[in-house]
Amino acid sequence: DLAVMDLLDRAAVTFQLVLTKCDAVKPTALEKKKAQVDELIRTHTAAYPVAIATSSETKFGIDVLRAELANMAEGIES
């Protein structure tokens, strides 16, 4: 994943990091991992500034992801 992120930075292709299967970890562990990923994002110029945490099982974060994808699509159309 890190190599792909570097490639996207070099190619100036915007990308969004999404944490999946977030229902499988305890909330404190999820917050710690999200903080680590958000710190990593700051080192990648093409990345959206905050990762989105999701779970397809519980639908946690799916509404946020859909909204962000819609915003990204609007930006492409402009």
PyMOL Python script that loads the backbone (N, CA, C, O; Angstrom):
from pymol import cmd

cmd.read_pdbstr("""\
ATOM      1  N   ASP A   1       0.812  -1.195   0.000  1.00  0.00           N
ATOM      2  CA  ASP A   1       0.000   0.000   0.000  1.00  0.00           C
ATOM      3  C   ASP A   1       0.859   1.264   0.000  1.00  0.00           C
ATOM      4  O   ASP A   1       0.518   2.249  -0.654  1.00  0.00           O
ATOM      5  N   LEU A   2       1.965   1.233   0.730  1.00  0.00           N
ATOM      6  CA  LEU A   2       2.823   2.417   0.796  1.00  0.00           C
ATOM      7  C   LEU A   2       3.431   2.745  -0.561  1.00  0.00           C
ATOM      8  O   LEU A   2       3.553   3.915  -0.925  1.00  0.00           O
ATOM      9  N   ALA A   3       3.812   1.711  -1.308  1.00  0.00           N
ATOM     10  CA  ALA A   3       4.381   1.938  -2.636  1.00  0.00           C
ATOM     11  C   ALA A   3       3.348   2.562  -3.566  1.00  0.00           C
ATOM     12  O   ALA A   3       3.681   3.445  -4.356  1.00  0.00           O
ATOM     13  N   VAL A   4       2.114   2.118  -3.482  1.00  0.00           N
ATOM     14  CA  VAL A   4       1.044   2.683  -4.312  1.00  0.00           C
ATOM     15  C   VAL A   4       0.779   4.128  -3.910  1.00  0.00           C
ATOM     16  O   VAL A   4       0.565   4.982  -4.770  1.00  0.00           O
ATOM     17  N   MET A   5       0.792   4.405  -2.627  1.00  0.00           N
ATOM     18  CA  MET A   5       0.593   5.776  -2.165  1.00  0.00           C
ATOM     19  C   MET A   5       1.698   6.686  -2.688  1.00  0.00           C
ATOM     20  O   MET A   5       1.428   7.811  -3.108  1.00  0.00           O
ATOM     21  N   ASP A   6       2.934   6.210  -2.667  1.00  0.00           N
ATOM     22  CA  ASP A   6       4.052   6.997  -3.210  1.00  0.00           C
ATOM     23  C   ASP A   6       3.865   7.244  -4.705  1.00  0.00           C
ATOM     24  O   ASP A   6       4.110   8.347  -5.194  1.00  0.00           O
ATOM     25  N   LEU A   7       3.430   6.212  -5.424  1.00  0.00           N
ATOM     26  CA  LEU A   7       3.189   6.336  -6.860  1.00  0.00           C
ATOM     27  C   LEU A   7       2.088   7.365  -7.139  1.00  0.00           C
ATOM     28  O   LEU A   7       2.223   8.195  -8.038  1.00  0.00           O
ATOM     29  N   LEU A   8       1.022   7.306  -6.380  1.00  0.00           N
ATOM     30  CA  LEU A   8      -0.068   8.270  -6.558  1.00  0.00           C
ATOM     31  C   LEU A   8       0.393   9.686  -6.253  1.00  0.00           C
ATOM     32  O   LEU A   8      -0.012  10.625  -6.940  1.00  0.00           O
ATOM     33  N   ASP A   9       1.226   9.857  -5.243  1.00  0.00           N
ATOM     34  CA  ASP A   9       1.795  11.179  -4.952  1.00  0.00           C
ATOM     35  C   ASP A   9       2.595  11.686  -6.152  1.00  0.00           C
ATOM     36  O   ASP A   9       2.411  12.819  -6.598  1.00  0.00           O
ATOM     37  N   ARG A  10       3.479  10.839  -6.666  1.00  0.00           N
ATOM     38  CA  ARG A  10       4.328  11.248  -7.794  1.00  0.00           C
ATOM     39  C   ARG A  10       3.507  11.577  -9.034  1.00  0.00           C
ATOM     40  O   ARG A  10       3.863  12.471  -9.802  1.00  0.00           O
ATOM     41  N   ALA A  11       2.405  10.849  -9.228  1.00  0.00           N
ATOM     42  CA  ALA A  11       1.551  11.073 -10.393  1.00  0.00           C
ATOM     43  C   ALA A  11       0.515  12.176 -10.149  1.00  0.00           C
ATOM     44  O   ALA A  11      -0.252  12.519 -11.048  1.00  0.00           O
ATOM     45  N   ALA A  12       0.496  12.725  -8.942  1.00  0.00           N
ATOM     46  CA  ALA A  12      -0.459  13.771  -8.562  1.00  0.00           C
ATOM     47  C   ALA A  12      -1.901  13.300  -8.734  1.00  0.00           C
ATOM     48  O   ALA A  12      -2.753  14.034  -9.235  1.00  0.00           O
ATOM     49  N   VAL A  13      -2.159  12.063  -8.310  1.00  0.00           N
ATOM     50  CA  VAL A  13      -3.501  11.486  -8.350  1.00  0.00           C
ATOM     51  C   VAL A  13      -4.049  11.478  -6.926  1.00  0.00           C
ATOM     52  O   VAL A  13      -3.487  10.841  -6.036  1.00  0.00           O
ATOM     53  N   THR A  14      -5.142  12.188  -6.727  1.00  0.00           N
ATOM     54  CA  THR A  14      -5.751  12.276  -5.409  1.00  0.00           C
ATOM     55  C   THR A  14      -6.313  10.923  -4.998  1.00  0.00           C
ATOM     56  O   THR A  14      -6.885  10.202  -5.816  1.00  0.00           O
ATOM     57  N   PHE A  15      -6.144  10.583  -3.715  1.00  0.00           N
ATOM     58  CA  PHE A  15      -6.691   9.319  -3.220  1.00  0.00           C
ATOM     59  C   PHE A  15      -7.213   9.469  -1.806  1.00  0.00           C
ATOM     60  O   PHE A  15      -6.788  10.345  -1.052  1.00  0.00           O
ATOM     61  N   GLN A  16      -8.148   8.589  -1.463  1.00  0.00           N
ATOM     62  CA  GLN A  16      -8.795   8.574  -0.150  1.00  0.00           C
ATOM     63  C   GLN A  16      -8.487   7.243   0.520  1.00  0.00           C
ATOM     64  O   GLN A  16      -8.737   6.187  -0.062  1.00  0.00           O
ATOM     65  N   LEU A  17      -7.954   7.278   1.720  1.00  0.00           N
ATOM     66  CA  LEU A  17      -7.719   6.044   2.467  1.00  0.00           C
ATOM     67  C   LEU A  17      -8.982   5.662   3.224  1.00  0.00           C
ATOM     68  O   LEU A  17      -9.625   6.500   3.856  1.00  0.00           O
ATOM     69  N   VAL A  18      -9.324   4.377   3.148  1.00  0.00           N
ATOM     70  CA  VAL A  18     -10.515   3.859   3.815  1.00  0.00           C
ATOM     71  C   VAL A  18     -10.101   2.663   4.661  1.00  0.00           C
ATOM     72  O   VAL A  18      -9.527   1.699   4.154  1.00  0.00           O
ATOM     73  N   LEU A  19     -10.395   2.735   5.942  1.00  0.00           N
ATOM     74  CA  LEU A  19     -10.158   1.614   6.847  1.00  0.00           C
ATOM     75  C   LEU A  19     -11.396   0.729   6.806  1.00  0.00           C
ATOM     76  O   LEU A  19     -12.510   1.215   7.000  1.00  0.00           O
ATOM     77  N   THR A  20     -11.215  -0.551   6.559  1.00  0.00           N
ATOM     78  CA  THR A  20     -12.341  -1.473   6.449  1.00  0.00           C
ATOM     79  C   THR A  20     -12.353  -2.455   7.616  1.00  0.00           C
ATOM     80  O   THR A  20     -11.384  -2.562   8.367  1.00  0.00           O
ATOM     81  N   LYS A  21     -13.453  -3.159   7.749  1.00  0.00           N
ATOM     82  CA  LYS A  21     -13.630  -4.169   8.797  1.00  0.00           C
ATOM     83  C   LYS A  21     -13.431  -3.588  10.195  1.00  0.00           C
ATOM     84  O   LYS A  21     -12.906  -4.257  11.085  1.00  0.00           O
ATOM     85  N   CYS A  22     -13.851  -2.351  10.379  1.00  0.00           N
ATOM     86  CA  CYS A  22     -13.647  -1.661  11.649  1.00  0.00           C
ATOM     87  C   CYS A  22     -14.520  -2.221  12.770  1.00  0.00           C
ATOM     88  O   CYS A  22     -14.311  -1.891  13.938  1.00  0.00           O
ATOM     89  N   ASP A  23     -15.489  -3.060  12.429  1.00  0.00           N
ATOM     90  CA  ASP A  23     -16.295  -3.713  13.457  1.00  0.00           C
ATOM     91  C   ASP A  23     -15.512  -4.813  14.160  1.00  0.00           C
ATOM     92  O   ASP A  23     -15.923  -5.286  15.220  1.00  0.00           O
ATOM     93  N   ALA A  24     -14.395  -5.222  13.583  1.00  0.00           N
ATOM     94  CA  ALA A  24     -13.613  -6.342  14.120  1.00  0.00           C
ATOM     95  C   ALA A  24     -12.626  -5.930  15.209  1.00  0.00           C
ATOM     96  O   ALA A  24     -11.953  -6.779  15.794  1.00  0.00           O
ATOM     97  N   VAL A  25     -12.538  -4.636  15.480  1.00  0.00           N
ATOM     98  CA  VAL A  25     -11.605  -4.159  16.511  1.00  0.00           C
ATOM     99  C   VAL A  25     -12.357  -3.340  17.555  1.00  0.00           C
ATOM    100  O   VAL A  25     -13.417  -2.779  17.277  1.00  0.00           O
ATOM    101  N   LYS A  26     -11.806  -3.281  18.730  1.00  0.00           N
ATOM    102  CA  LYS A  26     -12.414  -2.489  19.803  1.00  0.00           C
ATOM    103  C   LYS A  26     -12.261  -1.000  19.489  1.00  0.00           C
ATOM    104  O   LYS A  26     -11.306  -0.600  18.823  1.00  0.00           O
ATOM    105  N   PRO A  27     -13.203  -0.176  19.970  1.00  0.00           N
ATOM    106  CA  PRO A  27     -13.160   1.263  19.663  1.00  0.00           C
ATOM    107  C   PRO A  27     -11.838   1.942  20.004  1.00  0.00           C
ATOM    108  O   PRO A  27     -11.379   2.800  19.249  1.00  0.00           O
ATOM    109  N   THR A  28     -11.221   1.580  21.115  1.00  0.00           N
ATOM    110  CA  THR A  28      -9.949   2.225  21.467  1.00  0.00           C
ATOM    111  C   THR A  28      -8.847   1.840  20.483  1.00  0.00           C
ATOM    112  O   THR A  28      -8.017   2.674  20.123  1.00  0.00           O
ATOM    113  N   ALA A  29      -8.836   0.596  20.053  1.00  0.00           N
ATOM    114  CA  ALA A  29      -7.843   0.152  19.064  1.00  0.00           C
ATOM    115  C   ALA A  29      -8.090   0.825  17.721  1.00  0.00           C
ATOM    116  O   ALA A  29      -7.146   1.181  17.016  1.00  0.00           O
ATOM    117  N   LEU A  30      -9.354   0.996  17.370  1.00  0.00           N
ATOM    118  CA  LEU A  30      -9.696   1.672  16.115  1.00  0.00           C
ATOM    119  C   LEU A  30      -9.230   3.122  16.149  1.00  0.00           C
ATOM    120  O   LEU A  30      -8.643   3.602  15.179  1.00  0.00           O
ATOM    121  N   GLU A  31      -9.476   3.812  17.230  1.00  0.00           N
ATOM    122  CA  GLU A  31      -9.043   5.203  17.339  1.00  0.00           C
ATOM    123  C   GLU A  31      -7.522   5.320  17.243  1.00  0.00           C
ATOM    124  O   GLU A  31      -7.009   6.243  16.612  1.00  0.00           O
ATOM    125  N   LYS A  32      -6.814   4.401  17.857  1.00  0.00           N
ATOM    126  CA  LYS A  32      -5.351   4.409  17.798  1.00  0.00           C
ATOM    127  C   LYS A  32      -4.877   4.183  16.363  1.00  0.00           C
ATOM    128  O   LYS A  32      -3.993   4.891  15.878  1.00  0.00           O
ATOM    129  N   LYS A  33      -5.467   3.194  15.685  1.00  0.00           N
ATOM    130  CA  LYS A  33      -5.079   2.903  14.299  1.00  0.00           C
ATOM    131  C   LYS A  33      -5.420   4.075  13.392  1.00  0.00           C
ATOM    132  O   LYS A  33      -4.627   4.437  12.524  1.00  0.00           O
ATOM    133  N   LYS A  34      -6.597   4.675  13.584  1.00  0.00           N
ATOM    134  CA  LYS A  34      -6.998   5.811  12.754  1.00  0.00           C
ATOM    135  C   LYS A  34      -6.036   6.975  12.955  1.00  0.00           C
ATOM    136  O   LYS A  34      -5.681   7.649  11.988  1.00  0.00           O
ATOM    137  N   ALA A  35      -5.615   7.221  14.170  1.00  0.00           N
ATOM    138  CA  ALA A  35      -4.646   8.288  14.429  1.00  0.00           C
ATOM    139  C   ALA A  35      -3.325   8.002  13.719  1.00  0.00           C
ATOM    140  O   ALA A  35      -2.709   8.914  13.167  1.00  0.00           O
ATOM    141  N   GLN A  36      -2.887   6.747  13.730  1.00  0.00           N
ATOM    142  CA  GLN A  36      -1.653   6.365  13.034  1.00  0.00           C
ATOM    143  C   GLN A  36      -1.788   6.591  11.531  1.00  0.00           C
ATOM    144  O   GLN A  36      -0.875   7.110  10.890  1.00  0.00           O
ATOM    145  N   VAL A  37      -2.919   6.203  10.982  1.00  0.00           N
ATOM    146  CA  VAL A  37      -3.139   6.360   9.540  1.00  0.00           C
ATOM    147  C   VAL A  37      -3.249   7.842   9.185  1.00  0.00           C
ATOM    148  O   VAL A  37      -2.702   8.274   8.170  1.00  0.00           O
ATOM    149  N   ASP A  38      -3.947   8.620  10.002  1.00  0.00           N
ATOM    150  CA  ASP A  38      -4.045  10.052   9.732  1.00  0.00           C
ATOM    151  C   ASP A  38      -2.670  10.719   9.774  1.00  0.00           C
ATOM    152  O   ASP A  38      -2.408  11.649   9.012  1.00  0.00           O
ATOM    153  N   GLU A  39      -1.800  10.251  10.655  1.00  0.00           N
ATOM    154  CA  GLU A  39      -0.427  10.763  10.698  1.00  0.00           C
ATOM    155  C   GLU A  39       0.316  10.396   9.409  1.00  0.00           C
ATOM    156  O   GLU A  39       1.043  11.220   8.853  1.00  0.00           O
ATOM    157  N   LEU A  40       0.134   9.175   8.942  1.00  0.00           N
ATOM    158  CA  LEU A  40       0.747   8.729   7.687  1.00  0.00           C
ATOM    159  C   LEU A  40       0.244   9.568   6.515  1.00  0.00           C
ATOM    160  O   LEU A  40       1.016   9.939   5.631  1.00  0.00           O
ATOM    161  N   ILE A  41      -1.048   9.863   6.515  1.00  0.00           N
ATOM    162  CA  ILE A  41      -1.639  10.650   5.425  1.00  0.00           C
ATOM    163  C   ILE A  41      -0.938  12.000   5.289  1.00  0.00           C
ATOM    164  O   ILE A  41      -0.752  12.494   4.177  1.00  0.00           O
ATOM    165  N   ARG A  42      -0.555  12.587   6.399  1.00  0.00           N
ATOM    166  CA  ARG A  42       0.091  13.908   6.345  1.00  0.00           C
ATOM    167  C   ARG A  42       1.399  13.890   5.553  1.00  0.00           C
ATOM    168  O   ARG A  42       1.881  14.945   5.139  1.00  0.00           O
ATOM    169  N   THR A  43       1.970  12.724   5.342  1.00  0.00           N
ATOM    170  CA  THR A  43       3.213  12.627   4.579  1.00  0.00           C
ATOM    171  C   THR A  43       2.968  12.398   3.090  1.00  0.00           C
ATOM    172  O   THR A  43       3.917  12.273   2.316  1.00  0.00           O
ATOM    173  N   HIS A  44       1.704  12.344   2.692  1.00  0.00           N
ATOM    174  CA  HIS A  44       1.355  12.097   1.285  1.00  0.00           C
ATOM    175  C   HIS A  44       0.528  13.255   0.750  1.00  0.00           C
ATOM    176  O   HIS A  44      -0.609  13.477   1.166  1.00  0.00           O
ATOM    177  N   THR A  45       1.122  13.982  -0.175  1.00  0.00           N
ATOM    178  CA  THR A  45       0.509  15.211  -0.682  1.00  0.00           C
ATOM    179  C   THR A  45      -0.771  14.957  -1.469  1.00  0.00           C
ATOM    180  O   THR A  45      -1.627  15.840  -1.525  1.00  0.00           O
ATOM    181  N   ALA A  46      -0.934  13.801  -2.071  1.00  0.00           N
ATOM    182  CA  ALA A  46      -2.121  13.534  -2.887  1.00  0.00           C
ATOM    183  C   ALA A  46      -3.280  12.944  -2.087  1.00  0.00           C
ATOM    184  O   ALA A  46      -4.380  12.790  -2.617  1.00  0.00           O
ATOM    185  N   ALA A  47      -3.049  12.618  -0.839  1.00  0.00           N
ATOM    186  CA  ALA A  47      -4.082  11.972  -0.023  1.00  0.00           C
ATOM    187  C   ALA A  47      -5.063  12.986   0.548  1.00  0.00           C
ATOM    188  O   ALA A  47      -4.685  14.096   0.921  1.00  0.00           O
ATOM    189  N   TYR A  48      -6.335  12.584   0.608  1.00  0.00           N
ATOM    190  CA  TYR A  48      -7.295  13.375   1.373  1.00  0.00           C
ATOM    191  C   TYR A  48      -6.823  13.371   2.823  1.00  0.00           C
ATOM    192  O   TYR A  48      -6.233  12.386   3.266  1.00  0.00           O
ATOM    193  N   PRO A  49      -7.065  14.434   3.564  1.00  0.00           N
ATOM    194  CA  PRO A  49      -6.411  14.613   4.863  1.00  0.00           C
ATOM    195  C   PRO A  49      -6.849  13.696   6.003  1.00  0.00           C
ATOM    196  O   PRO A  49      -6.170  13.634   7.028  1.00  0.00           O
ATOM    197  N   VAL A  50      -7.964  12.986   5.850  1.00  0.00           N
ATOM    198  CA  VAL A  50      -8.453  12.140   6.936  1.00  0.00           C
ATOM    199  C   VAL A  50      -8.941  10.815   6.364  1.00  0.00           C
ATOM    200  O   VAL A  50      -9.655  10.791   5.362  1.00  0.00           O
ATOM    201  N   ALA A  51      -8.553   9.713   7.003  1.00  0.00           N
ATOM    202  CA  ALA A  51      -9.032   8.394   6.589  1.00  0.00           C
ATOM    203  C   ALA A  51     -10.479   8.208   7.042  1.00  0.00           C
ATOM    204  O   ALA A  51     -10.915   8.801   8.029  1.00  0.00           O
ATOM    205  N   ILE A  52     -11.208   7.385   6.313  1.00  0.00           N
ATOM    206  CA  ILE A  52     -12.589   7.076   6.665  1.00  0.00           C
ATOM    207  C   ILE A  52     -12.638   5.648   7.178  1.00  0.00           C
ATOM    208  O   ILE A  52     -12.192   4.725   6.497  1.00  0.00           O
ATOM    209  N   ALA A  53     -13.178   5.463   8.375  1.00  0.00           N
ATOM    210  CA  ALA A  53     -13.319   4.137   8.981  1.00  0.00           C
ATOM    211  C   ALA A  53     -14.687   3.577   8.618  1.00  0.00           C
ATOM    212  O   ALA A  53     -15.697   4.271   8.729  1.00  0.00           O
ATOM    213  N   THR A  54     -14.717   2.300   8.178  1.00  0.00           N
ATOM    214  CA  THR A  54     -15.972   1.694   7.740  1.00  0.00           C
ATOM    215  C   THR A  54     -16.107   0.246   8.199  1.00  0.00           C
ATOM    216  O   THR A  54     -15.138  -0.401   8.597  1.00  0.00           O
ATOM    217  N   SER A  55     -17.345  -0.235   8.130  1.00  0.00           N
ATOM    218  CA  SER A  55     -17.653  -1.650   8.322  1.00  0.00           C
ATOM    219  C   SER A  55     -18.844  -1.986   7.445  1.00  0.00           C
ATOM    220  O   SER A  55     -19.906  -1.378   7.582  1.00  0.00           O
ATOM    221  N   SER A  56     -18.685  -2.937   6.555  1.00  0.00           N
ATOM    222  CA  SER A  56     -19.815  -3.343   5.724  1.00  0.00           C
ATOM    223  C   SER A  56     -20.815  -4.171   6.526  1.00  0.00           C
ATOM    224  O   SER A  56     -21.996  -4.222   6.184  1.00  0.00           O
ATOM    225  N   GLU A  57     -20.348  -4.816   7.583  1.00  0.00           N
ATOM    226  CA  GLU A  57     -21.231  -5.628   8.437  1.00  0.00           C
ATOM    227  C   GLU A  57     -22.224  -4.767   9.201  1.00  0.00           C
ATOM    228  O   GLU A  57     -23.423  -5.046   9.203  1.00  0.00           O
ATOM    229  N   THR A  58     -21.725  -3.719   9.851  1.00  0.00           N
ATOM    230  CA  THR A  58     -22.580  -2.881  10.698  1.00  0.00           C
ATOM    231  C   THR A  58     -23.011  -1.595   9.997  1.00  0.00           C
ATOM    232  O   THR A  58     -23.831  -0.842  10.522  1.00  0.00           O
ATOM    233  N   LYS A  59     -22.457  -1.349   8.814  1.00  0.00           N
ATOM    234  CA  LYS A  59     -22.696  -0.124   8.034  1.00  0.00           C
ATOM    235  C   LYS A  59     -22.057   1.110   8.665  1.00  0.00           C
ATOM    236  O   LYS A  59     -22.342   2.236   8.256  1.00  0.00           O
ATOM    237  N   PHE A  60     -21.194   0.904   9.659  1.00  0.00           N
ATOM    238  CA  PHE A  60     -20.470   2.004  10.301  1.00  0.00           C
ATOM    239  C   PHE A  60     -19.645   2.749   9.255  1.00  0.00           C
ATOM    240  O   PHE A  60     -18.854   2.138   8.536  1.00  0.00           O
ATOM    241  N   GLY A  61     -19.824   4.049   9.168  1.00  0.00           N
ATOM    242  CA  GLY A  61     -19.028   4.897   8.287  1.00  0.00           C
ATOM    243  C   GLY A  61     -19.395   4.854   6.818  1.00  0.00           C
ATOM    244  O   GLY A  61     -18.833   5.605   6.020  1.00  0.00           O
ATOM    245  N   ILE A  62     -20.330   3.989   6.443  1.00  0.00           N
ATOM    246  CA  ILE A  62     -20.690   3.862   5.023  1.00  0.00           C
ATOM    247  C   ILE A  62     -21.322   5.148   4.513  1.00  0.00           C
ATOM    248  O   ILE A  62     -21.055   5.556   3.382  1.00  0.00           O
ATOM    249  N   ASP A  63     -22.152   5.792   5.320  1.00  0.00           N
ATOM    250  CA  ASP A  63     -22.759   7.058   4.911  1.00  0.00           C
ATOM    251  C   ASP A  63     -21.701   8.133   4.696  1.00  0.00           C
ATOM    252  O   ASP A  63     -21.805   8.936   3.768  1.00  0.00           O
ATOM    253  N   VAL A  64     -20.690   8.149   5.549  1.00  0.00           N
ATOM    254  CA  VAL A  64     -19.596   9.118   5.410  1.00  0.00           C
ATOM    255  C   VAL A  64     -18.814   8.832   4.126  1.00  0.00           C
ATOM    256  O   VAL A  64     -18.475   9.754   3.384  1.00  0.00           O
ATOM    257  N   LEU A  65     -18.533   7.566   3.871  1.00  0.00           N
ATOM    258  CA  LEU A  65     -17.807   7.187   2.664  1.00  0.00           C
ATOM    259  C   LEU A  65     -18.594   7.569   1.413  1.00  0.00           C
ATOM    260  O   LEU A  65     -18.033   8.127   0.470  1.00  0.00           O
ATOM    261  N   ARG A  66     -19.889   7.268   1.404  1.00  0.00           N
ATOM    262  CA  ARG A  66     -20.721   7.613   0.236  1.00  0.00           C
ATOM    263  C   ARG A  66     -20.719   9.122  -0.006  1.00  0.00           C
ATOM    264  O   ARG A  66     -20.592   9.571  -1.145  1.00  0.00           O
ATOM    265  N   ALA A  67     -20.857   9.894   1.055  1.00  0.00           N
ATOM    266  CA  ALA A  67     -20.864  11.348   0.915  1.00  0.00           C
ATOM    267  C   ALA A  67     -19.526  11.848   0.375  1.00  0.00           C
ATOM    268  O   ALA A  67     -19.486  12.727  -0.485  1.00  0.00           O
ATOM    269  N   GLU A  68     -18.436  11.284   0.885  1.00  0.00           N
ATOM    270  CA  GLU A  68     -17.107  11.708   0.418  1.00  0.00           C
ATOM    271  C   GLU A  68     -16.894  11.339  -1.041  1.00  0.00           C
ATOM    272  O   GLU A  68     -16.339  12.125  -1.808  1.00  0.00           O
ATOM    273  N   LEU A  69     -17.330  10.150  -1.425  1.00  0.00           N
ATOM    274  CA  LEU A  69     -17.211   9.749  -2.830  1.00  0.00           C
ATOM    275  C   LEU A  69     -18.038  10.662  -3.737  1.00  0.00           C
ATOM    276  O   LEU A  69     -17.597  11.006  -4.834  1.00  0.00           O
ATOM    277  N   ALA A  70     -19.226  11.054  -3.289  1.00  0.00           N
ATOM    278  CA  ALA A  70     -20.049  11.972  -4.062  1.00  0.00           C
ATOM    279  C   ALA A  70     -19.350  13.324  -4.210  1.00  0.00           C
ATOM    280  O   ALA A  70     -19.363  13.916  -5.289  1.00  0.00           O
ATOM    281  N   ASN A  71     -18.740  13.815  -3.125  1.00  0.00           N
ATOM    282  CA  ASN A  71     -17.996  15.077  -3.193  1.00  0.00           C
ATOM    283  C   ASN A  71     -16.828  14.978  -4.154  1.00  0.00           C
ATOM    284  O   ASN A  71     -16.559  15.905  -4.918  1.00  0.00           O
ATOM    285  N   MET A  72     -16.131  13.841  -4.112  1.00  0.00           N
ATOM    286  CA  MET A  72     -15.001  13.654  -5.022  1.00  0.00           C
ATOM    287  C   MET A  72     -15.485  13.628  -6.469  1.00  0.00           C
ATOM    288  O   MET A  72     -14.846  14.212  -7.345  1.00  0.00           O
ATOM    289  N   ALA A  73     -16.601  12.960  -6.728  1.00  0.00           N
ATOM    290  CA  ALA A  73     -17.144  12.874  -8.082  1.00  0.00           C
ATOM    291  C   ALA A  73     -17.571  14.259  -8.584  1.00  0.00           C
ATOM    292  O   ALA A  73     -17.375  14.581  -9.756  1.00  0.00           O
ATOM    293  N   GLU A  74     -18.145  15.061  -7.714  1.00  0.00           N
ATOM    294  CA  GLU A  74     -18.518  16.421  -8.098  1.00  0.00           C
ATOM    295  C   GLU A  74     -17.309  17.225  -8.505  1.00  0.00           C
ATOM    296  O   GLU A  74     -17.358  17.986  -9.471  1.00  0.00           O
ATOM    297  N   GLY A  75     -16.220  17.063  -7.773  1.00  0.00           N
ATOM    298  CA  GLY A  75     -14.992  17.771  -8.090  1.00  0.00           C
ATOM    299  C   GLY A  75     -14.421  17.373  -9.432  1.00  0.00           C
ATOM    300  O   GLY A  75     -13.812  18.193 -10.119  1.00  0.00           O
ATOM    301  N   ILE A  76     -14.611  16.127  -9.809  1.00  0.00           N
ATOM    302  CA  ILE A  76     -14.115  15.634 -11.100  1.00  0.00           C
ATOM    303  C   ILE A  76     -14.944  16.225 -12.235  1.00  0.00           C
ATOM    304  O   ILE A  76     -14.405  16.567 -13.288  1.00  0.00           O
ATOM    305  N   GLU A  77     -16.245  16.346 -12.025  1.00  0.00           N
ATOM    306  CA  GLU A  77     -17.142  16.844 -13.059  1.00  0.00           C
ATOM    307  C   GLU A  77     -16.959  18.325 -13.319  1.00  0.00           C
ATOM    308  O   GLU A  77     -17.236  18.791 -14.424  1.00  0.00           O
ATOM    309  N   SER A  78     -16.500  19.074 -12.334  1.00  0.00           N
ATOM    310  CA  SER A  78     -16.375  20.541 -12.476  1.00  0.00           C
ATOM    311  C   SER A  78     -15.315  20.923 -13.474  1.00  0.00           C
ATOM    312  O   SER A  78     -15.086  22.110 -13.707  1.00  0.00           O
TER     313      SER A  78
END
""", "prot")
cmd.dss("prot")
cmd.show_as("cartoon", "prot")
cmd.util.cbc("prot")
cmd.orient("prot")
